[in-house]
Amino acid sequence: MTDAPAVEPAVETRGSLTGRLIWLAGAWSILALVLTGLLLTTAFRDAATRRLESSLQATDIEVAAVTRVQDGYVITPPVQDARTLRAYSGKYWSVVEPDPVHGFRPLTRSESLFDYGLPAPMDGPGMILAAPGEPYFYDAIGPDEQPLRIMAVARTLPNREAPVIFLSALDRSDVDQDISNFAFLTWTALALLGIGLIGAVFIQVRVGLLPLYALGDAVADVRRGKTQRLVGAYPGEIAPLAQELNALLDHNQEVVERQRTHVGNLAHALKTPLAVMLAEADTSEGMLADTVRKQAALMKAQVEHHLQRARAAARAQQTHETTPVGEVLDELASLLERAFRSKNIEIDWIAPDDLAFRGERQDLQEMLGNLLENACKWGQARIRVNAFASDPGRLTIRVDDDGPGLPADQRQAVLKRGARLDEAAPGTGLGLSIVDDLVKSYGGRLDLGSADLGGLRVELELPASAA
């Protein structure tokens, strides 16, 4: 018992090289743009906040410079800033002391606060008092529901033991709006830039991969038989691949030629002994001579079959010829109608003028000749042939007859070499086998079925080419 031959793994399609390159470049571009957007918006927000805090520090210095203790009271003359004199204007200051209940108890404040007290931070005044002289910034809600940025500084005033806290506040609505506008413009610009970058990457990848697409088309042309080798100029990264493919094609051609030579030599070596045996049998009489004559004729037919098969396989791989199907059908129909004139056989065929078989004319004649001859042999009076383009690059030829047909369980048997379901009929039983071998050598397909005329339908699928 021999082990089954190892099956070579099929080539799988795993994603797209174009998609992979675009995805990688696009992901990196998007990541870089997102980081850039975050950096820009953060930098702008920090800069805007620093400008706001600089204004708060200026107000704090101005208020601290004029604040004093008189008769035990903290007094701050009006600061000469119009916004601090207008109620709820958005610019405020206040001098407070810690209060265990409310957080702050105002000692003096700007007229812009009217009767409103600036709120303490969420964690209370402890952080402020812990670092006297150091500014402490926090956000809060001010009068008229304004978002405020507040700076608090703890100081000790002359003639007062308990420290006081100087508060300066500014409405941050305009700053927040500026930050929002900048973020919107920045992200919009970066999004448009990202779309443009991805589009440019797509064009770059498509243009950069054009030589690969050209190489694929060139290989397809070789497979279709339009050319024997890859031709053209390729970039330095792809040229070695093209050279290796050409070397592989040359090697395959050498192997095919070598095998053809071996088969031809074997066939020709057997032809002479067979011819001698047939000649001797023809000069003799008797049962032995008849048996030798029959078996030698069968052996000769087998040798011709294998020799023809080897030639057809080589032609199928190397051919650059195209054969109009209509011309071959017309020739065969005229010839077979004359050959089977006694049966009044009529062969109706239909084929488009531009339908052409990509292969040797002799091979198409061999395939169709065998099929039509079988149809004429078994048919009653009418044979119908329909040839048409099927899938892209493929053609189908359908041969129907009005004969007795063939049961479904016997259709595969007649494709075997030497198979004859009717031993009384003339022939060697190689006709359909030859057709099947030729069809397979061209990468085609042969199917047997039931014809609309009542007999057998034989359908061929073969490679097509423009006429």
C-alpha positions as CSV (number, residue, x, y, z in Angstrom):
1,M,0.0,0.0,0.0
2,T,1.5,3.3,-1.1
3,D,1.1,6.5,0.7
4,A,-1.2,9.1,-0.9
5,P,0.8,11.9,-2.7
6,A,1.2,15.0,-0.7
7,V,-1.2,17.8,-1.7
8,E,0.5,21.1,-2.3
9,P,-1.2,23.9,-0.3
10,A,-3.3,26.2,-2.4
11,V,-2.4,29.8,-2.7
12,E,-4.6,31.8,-0.3
13,T,-5.6,35.5,-0.6
14,R,-5.0,37.1,2.7
15,G,-6.0,40.8,2.6
16,S,-4.8,43.3,0.1
17,L,-1.3,44.7,-0.2
18,T,-2.8,48.1,-1.3
19,G,-5.1,48.0,1.7
20,R,-2.3,47.1,4.1
21,L,-0.1,49.9,2.9
22,I,-2.9,52.4,3.0
23,W,-4.1,51.2,6.4
24,L,-0.6,51.5,7.9
25,A,0.1,54.9,6.4
26,G,-3.4,56.1,7.3
27,A,-3.2,54.8,10.9
28,W,0.1,56.5,11.4
29,S,-1.1,59.8,9.8
30,I,-4.3,59.8,12.0
31,L,-2.2,59.1,15.1
32,A,0.2,61.9,14.3
33,L,-2.7,64.3,13.6
34,V,-4.5,63.4,16.8
35,L,-1.4,63.9,18.8
36,T,-0.8,67.2,17.0
37,G,-4.3,68.3,17.7
38,L,-4.1,67.4,21.4
39,L,-0.7,69.2,21.6
40,L,-2.0,72.4,19.9
41,T,-5.3,72.6,21.8
42,T,-3.5,72.0,25.1
43,A,-0.8,74.6,24.4
44,F,-3.5,77.1,23.4
45,R,-5.6,76.4,26.5
46,D,-2.5,76.7,28.7
47,A,-1.4,79.9,27.1
48,A,-4.9,81.4,27.4
49,T,-5.1,80.3,31.0
50,R,-1.7,81.8,31.8
51,R,-2.7,85.2,30.3
52,L,-5.9,85.1,32.4
53,E,-3.8,84.3,35.5
54,S,-1.4,87.1,34.7
55,S,-4.3,89.5,34.8
56,L,-5.3,88.1,38.1
57,Q,-1.8,88.5,39.5
58,A,-1.8,92.1,38.3
59,T,-5.1,92.8,40.1
60,D,-3.8,91.0,43.3
61,I,-0.6,93.2,43.4
62,E,-2.6,96.3,42.9
63,V,-5.1,95.4,45.7
64,A,-2.4,94.2,48.1
65,A,-0.4,97.4,47.6
66,V,-3.2,99.7,48.9
67,T,-4.7,97.4,51.6
68,R,-4.0,98.3,55.2
69,V,-5.3,97.8,58.8
70,Q,-6.8,100.8,60.5
71,D,-8.4,100.7,63.9
72,G,-8.5,96.9,63.7
73,Y,-10.3,96.9,60.4
74,V,-9.0,95.9,57.0
75,I,-9.4,98.8,54.6
76,T,-8.9,98.8,50.8
77,P,-9.5,102.0,48.9
78,P,-11.3,101.6,45.5
79,V,-9.0,100.2,42.9
80,Q,-8.9,102.4,39.8
81,D,-10.3,99.9,37.4
82,A,-13.7,100.7,35.9
83,R,-14.7,97.0,35.7
84,T,-14.2,96.6,39.5
85,L,-16.6,99.5,40.0
86,R,-19.5,98.1,37.9
87,A,-21.8,95.4,39.5
88,Y,-21.3,91.9,38.2
89,S,-18.9,93.2,35.5
90,G,-16.8,90.0,35.5
91,K,-13.7,91.4,37.3
92,Y,-13.7,91.1,41.1
93,W,-11.4,91.2,44.2
94,S,-12.0,90.6,47.8
95,V,-10.0,90.4,51.1
96,V,-11.3,87.6,53.3
97,E,-10.4,85.7,56.4
98,P,-11.1,81.9,57.0
99,D,-14.5,81.0,58.3
100,P,-15.1,77.5,59.6
101,V,-18.8,77.5,58.5
102,H,-18.8,79.3,55.1
103,G,-15.2,79.0,54.2
104,F,-14.6,82.7,53.8
105,R,-15.8,85.8,55.6
106,P,-15.4,89.0,53.5
107,L,-13.5,91.8,55.1
108,T,-13.6,94.1,52.1
109,R,-14.5,93.6,48.5
110,S,-14.8,95.4,45.1
111,E,-18.0,97.3,44.2
112,S,-18.4,94.9,41.3
113,L,-19.3,92.1,43.7
114,F,-22.1,94.2,45.2
115,D,-23.4,91.8,47.9
116,Y,-21.9,88.6,46.6
117,G,-19.1,86.8,48.3
118,L,-16.5,84.9,46.3
119,P,-16.7,81.1,47.1
120,A,-13.9,79.2,48.7
121,P,-12.2,76.2,46.9
122,M,-13.8,72.8,47.3
123,D,-11.1,71.6,49.8
124,G,-11.4,74.8,51.9
125,P,-8.8,77.5,52.7
126,G,-6.3,75.1,54.3
127,M,-4.2,74.8,51.1
128,I,-4.0,78.6,50.8
129,L,-3.0,79.2,54.3
130,A,-0.4,76.4,54.2
131,A,1.7,78.3,51.6
132,P,1.5,82.1,52.5
133,G,2.6,84.3,49.6
134,E,2.1,81.6,47.0
135,P,-0.8,82.0,44.5
136,Y,-3.5,79.3,44.5
137,F,-5.7,79.1,41.5
138,Y,-9.1,77.4,41.3
139,D,-12.4,77.6,39.3
140,A,-15.8,78.5,40.7
141,I,-19.2,80.0,39.7
142,G,-19.6,83.7,40.3
143,P,-22.5,86.1,40.3
144,D,-25.0,85.8,37.4
145,E,-23.7,82.1,37.0
146,Q,-20.5,83.3,35.5
147,P,-17.6,80.8,35.3
148,L,-14.7,82.4,37.3
149,R,-11.0,81.8,37.5
150,I,-9.9,82.8,41.0
151,M,-6.5,83.4,42.5
152,A,-6.0,83.3,46.3
153,V,-2.9,84.5,48.2
154,A,-2.5,84.3,52.0
155,R,-0.7,87.3,53.5
156,T,0.0,88.8,56.9
157,L,-0.8,92.5,57.2
158,P,0.9,95.0,59.5
159,N,-0.9,95.5,62.8
160,R,-2.9,92.2,62.4
161,E,-1.8,88.9,63.7
162,A,-4.3,86.7,61.8
163,P,-3.5,86.2,58.1
164,V,-5.9,87.4,55.5
165,I,-6.5,86.0,52.0
166,F,-6.6,88.2,48.9
167,L,-8.9,87.0,46.2
168,S,-8.8,88.1,42.6
169,A,-11.4,86.7,40.1
170,L,-12.1,87.1,36.4
171,D,-15.0,85.9,34.2
172,R,-13.5,83.2,32.0
173,S,-16.4,82.9,29.6
174,D,-14.5,84.7,26.8
175,V,-11.4,82.6,27.4
176,D,-13.4,79.4,27.3
177,Q,-15.1,80.4,24.1
178,D,-11.7,81.3,22.5
179,I,-10.4,77.9,23.5
180,S,-13.5,76.2,22.0
181,N,-13.2,78.1,18.8
182,F,-9.5,77.3,18.5
183,A,-10.2,73.6,19.2
184,F,-13.0,73.5,16.6
185,L,-10.8,75.2,13.9
186,T,-7.8,73.0,14.7
187,W,-9.7,69.7,14.6
188,T,-11.5,70.7,11.4
189,A,-8.3,71.6,9.7
190,L,-6.6,68.5,10.9
191,A,-9.5,66.3,9.8
192,L,-9.4,67.9,6.3
193,L,-5.6,67.4,6.3
194,G,-6.1,63.8,7.3
195,I,-8.5,63.1,4.5
196,G,-6.1,64.7,2.1
197,L,-3.2,62.7,3.4
198,I,-5.1,59.4,3.1
199,G,-6.1,60.3,-0.4
200,A,-2.5,61.1,-1.3
201,V,-1.4,57.9,0.3
202,F,-4.0,56.0,-1.7
203,I,-2.8,57.6,-5.0
204,Q,0.9,57.0,-4.0
205,V,0.3,53.4,-3.2
206,R,-1.7,52.8,-6.4
207,V,0.9,54.5,-8.5
208,G,3.8,52.7,-6.6
209,L,2.2,49.3,-7.2
210,L,1.5,49.8,-10.9
211,P,4.6,47.7,-11.8
212,L,3.3,44.8,-9.7
213,Y,-0.1,45.1,-11.5
214,A,1.8,45.1,-14.8
215,L,3.8,42.1,-13.8
216,G,0.5,40.3,-12.9
217,D,-0.9,41.2,-16.3
218,A,2.2,39.9,-18.0
219,V,2.0,36.6,-16.1
220,A,-1.7,36.3,-17.1
221,D,-0.7,36.9,-20.8
222,V,1.8,34.1,-20.5
223,R,-0.8,31.8,-19.0
224,R,-3.3,32.7,-21.7
225,G,-0.7,32.0,-24.4
226,K,-0.3,35.5,-25.7
227,T,3.4,35.6,-24.9
228,Q,6.0,33.1,-24.0
229,R,8.0,35.2,-21.6
230,L,7.7,38.3,-19.4
231,V,8.8,41.4,-21.3
232,G,9.1,45.0,-20.3
233,A,11.0,47.2,-17.9
234,Y,10.4,46.8,-14.2
235,P,11.8,48.6,-11.1
236,G,14.9,47.2,-9.4
237,E,12.8,45.7,-6.6
238,I,10.6,43.7,-9.1
239,A,13.0,43.0,-11.9
240,P,14.6,40.0,-10.0
241,L,11.2,38.5,-9.6
242,A,10.4,38.9,-13.3
243,Q,13.8,37.3,-14.1
244,E,13.1,34.3,-11.8
245,L,9.7,33.8,-13.4
246,N,11.2,33.8,-16.9
247,A,13.8,31.3,-15.6
248,L,11.0,29.1,-14.3
249,L,9.1,29.3,-17.6
250,D,12.3,28.3,-19.4
251,H,12.8,25.4,-17.0
252,N,9.2,24.2,-17.4
253,Q,9.5,24.4,-21.2
254,E,12.6,22.3,-21.1
255,V,10.9,19.7,-18.9
256,V,7.9,19.6,-21.2
257,E,10.2,19.2,-24.3
258,R,12.2,16.5,-22.5
259,Q,9.1,14.6,-21.6
260,R,7.7,14.9,-25.1
261,T,11.0,13.6,-26.5
262,H,10.9,10.6,-24.1
263,V,7.3,9.8,-25.0
264,G,8.0,10.2,-28.7
265,N,11.0,8.0,-28.5
266,L,9.1,5.3,-26.7
267,A,6.2,5.5,-29.1
268,H,8.4,5.3,-32.2
269,A,10.4,2.5,-30.6
270,L,7.2,0.5,-30.2
271,K,5.9,1.3,-33.6
272,T,8.5,-0.8,-35.5
273,P,7.9,-4.1,-33.5
274,L,4.2,-3.6,-33.8
275,A,4.4,-3.0,-37.5
276,V,6.5,-6.2,-37.8
277,M,3.9,-8.2,-35.8
278,L,1.0,-6.8,-37.9
279,A,2.9,-7.7,-41.1
280,E,3.6,-11.2,-39.9
281,A,0.0,-11.7,-38.8
282,D,-1.3,-10.5,-42.1
283,T,0.7,-13.2,-43.9
284,S,-0.6,-15.9,-41.7
285,E,-4.0,-17.5,-41.2
286,G,-5.7,-18.9,-38.2
287,M,-6.9,-18.0,-34.7
288,L,-3.5,-17.0,-33.4
289,A,-2.9,-14.7,-36.4
290,D,-6.3,-13.0,-35.8
291,T,-5.6,-12.6,-32.1
292,V,-2.2,-11.1,-32.8
293,R,-3.6,-8.8,-35.4
294,K,-6.4,-7.5,-33.1
295,Q,-4.1,-7.0,-30.1
296,A,-1.3,-5.4,-32.2
297,A,-3.9,-3.0,-33.7
298,L,-5.1,-2.1,-30.2
299,M,-1.6,-1.6,-29.0
300,K,-0.8,0.6,-32.0
301,A,-3.9,2.7,-31.2
302,Q,-2.8,3.0,-27.6
303,V,0.6,4.1,-28.6
304,E,-0.8,6.7,-31.0
305,H,-3.2,7.9,-28.3
306,H,-0.4,8.5,-25.7
307,L,1.8,10.1,-28.3
308,Q,-0.9,12.4,-29.4
309,R,-1.8,13.2,-25.7
310,A,1.8,14.2,-25.0
311,R,1.9,16.5,-28.0
312,A,-1.4,18.0,-27.1
313,A,-0.3,18.7,-23.5
314,A,2.8,20.5,-24.7
315,R,0.9,22.5,-27.3
316,A,-1.7,23.5,-24.6
317,Q,1.1,25.0,-22.5
318,Q,3.0,26.6,-25.2
319,T,0.3,27.6,-27.7
320,H,-0.2,31.2,-28.9
321,E,-2.6,30.2,-31.7
322,T,-6.3,31.1,-31.8
323,T,-8.7,29.0,-33.8
324,P,-12.2,30.2,-35.0
325,V,-14.7,27.7,-33.8
326,G,-17.2,28.4,-36.6
327,E,-14.6,27.5,-39.3
328,V,-13.8,24.1,-37.7
329,L,-17.5,23.3,-37.2
330,D,-18.3,24.1,-40.8
331,E,-15.5,21.9,-42.1
332,L,-16.4,19.0,-39.9
333,A,-20.1,19.3,-40.5
334,S,-19.6,19.2,-44.3
335,L,-17.2,16.2,-44.1
336,L,-19.3,14.1,-41.7
337,E,-22.6,14.8,-43.6
338,R,-21.0,13.3,-46.7
339,A,-19.4,10.4,-44.7
340,F,-22.8,9.5,-43.2
341,R,-24.9,10.3,-46.3
342,S,-26.5,6.8,-46.0
343,K,-28.2,7.9,-42.7
344,N,-29.2,11.3,-44.0
345,I,-27.5,12.9,-41.1
346,E,-28.1,16.7,-40.7
347,I,-25.7,18.7,-38.5
348,D,-27.0,22.1,-37.4
349,W,-24.4,24.3,-35.8
350,I,-24.4,27.8,-34.4
351,A,-21.3,29.7,-33.4
352,P,-20.6,33.5,-33.2
353,D,-18.2,34.8,-35.8
354,D,-15.9,36.2,-33.2
355,L,-15.8,33.0,-31.0
356,A,-12.3,31.6,-31.1
357,F,-10.6,28.7,-29.2
358,R,-7.2,29.5,-27.6
359,G,-5.3,26.5,-28.8
360,E,-4.1,24.5,-31.8
361,R,-6.6,24.1,-34.7
362,Q,-5.6,20.4,-34.9
363,D,-6.6,19.8,-31.3
364,L,-10.0,21.5,-31.7
365,Q,-10.5,19.4,-34.9
366,E,-9.6,16.3,-33.0
367,M,-12.0,17.0,-30.1
368,L,-14.9,18.1,-32.2
369,G,-14.3,15.4,-34.8
370,N,-14.5,12.6,-32.3
371,L,-17.6,14.1,-30.7
372,L,-19.4,14.7,-34.0
373,E,-18.4,11.3,-35.3
374,N,-19.8,9.6,-32.2
375,A,-23.0,11.7,-32.5
376,C,-23.3,10.7,-36.2
377,K,-22.6,7.0,-35.4
378,W,-25.3,6.8,-32.7
379,G,-27.7,9.5,-33.9
380,Q,-30.7,8.8,-36.0
381,A,-30.8,11.8,-38.3
382,R,-30.2,15.1,-36.5
383,I,-27.1,16.5,-34.7
384,R,-27.2,20.0,-33.1
385,V,-24.1,21.9,-32.1
386,N,-24.3,25.2,-30.1
387,A,-21.1,27.1,-29.4
388,F,-21.1,30.3,-27.3
389,A,-19.0,32.4,-24.9
390,S,-19.6,31.5,-21.3
391,D,-17.5,32.8,-18.5
392,P,-14.8,35.5,-19.2
393,G,-12.0,33.9,-21.2
394,R,-14.0,30.6,-21.6
395,L,-16.3,29.1,-24.3
396,T,-18.7,26.3,-24.3
397,I,-19.5,23.8,-27.1
398,R,-22.6,21.7,-26.7
399,V,-23.2,18.7,-29.0
400,D,-26.7,17.0,-28.9
401,D,-27.8,14.0,-30.9
402,D,-31.2,12.2,-31.3
403,G,-29.7,8.7,-30.6
404,P,-30.5,6.3,-27.8
405,G,-28.5,8.4,-25.3
406,L,-26.5,7.0,-22.4
407,P,-27.7,6.1,-18.9
408,A,-26.4,8.4,-16.1
409,D,-24.5,5.5,-14.4
410,Q,-22.6,4.7,-17.5
411,R,-21.4,8.2,-18.5
412,Q,-18.2,8.2,-16.6
413,A,-17.3,4.7,-17.7
414,V,-17.1,5.7,-21.4
415,L,-14.4,8.3,-20.6
416,K,-12.0,5.6,-19.6
417,R,-9.4,4.5,-22.2
418,G,-10.6,1.6,-24.3
419,A,-14.1,1.6,-22.8
420,R,-16.7,0.4,-25.2
421,L,-20.3,-0.2,-24.1
422,D,-21.2,-1.8,-27.4
423,E,-18.5,-4.3,-28.4
424,A,-20.2,-4.8,-31.8
425,A,-19.7,-1.2,-32.8
426,P,-16.5,-0.4,-34.7
427,G,-13.6,1.4,-33.1
428,T,-11.1,1.1,-30.3
429,G,-13.0,2.9,-27.5
430,L,-10.4,5.7,-27.4
431,G,-12.5,8.5,-28.9
432,L,-14.0,10.1,-25.8
433,S,-10.9,9.3,-23.8
434,I,-8.8,11.3,-26.3
435,V,-11.3,14.2,-26.1
436,D,-11.2,14.1,-22.3
437,D,-7.4,14.1,-22.2
438,L,-7.2,17.0,-24.7
439,V,-9.8,19.0,-22.8
440,K,-8.0,18.5,-19.5
441,S,-4.6,19.4,-21.1
442,Y,-6.2,22.8,-21.9
443,G,-7.6,23.2,-18.4
444,G,-11.1,22.6,-19.7
445,R,-14.0,20.4,-18.7
446,L,-16.1,17.7,-20.4
447,D,-19.6,16.8,-19.2
448,L,-22.1,14.2,-20.4
449,G,-25.8,14.6,-20.0
450,S,-29.2,14.2,-21.7
451,A,-30.0,16.2,-24.9
452,D,-33.2,17.9,-25.7
453,L,-33.3,15.8,-28.9
454,G,-33.6,12.7,-26.8
455,G,-30.0,11.4,-27.1
456,L,-26.7,12.2,-25.5
457,R,-25.4,15.7,-24.8
458,V,-21.7,16.3,-24.6
459,E,-20.6,19.7,-23.3
460,L,-17.1,21.1,-23.6
461,E,-15.7,24.1,-21.7
462,L,-12.5,25.4,-23.2
463,P,-10.3,28.5,-23.1
464,A,-11.4,31.3,-25.4
465,S,-9.6,34.0,-27.1
466,A,-10.5,37.0,-29.3
467,A,-10.7,36.0,-33.0
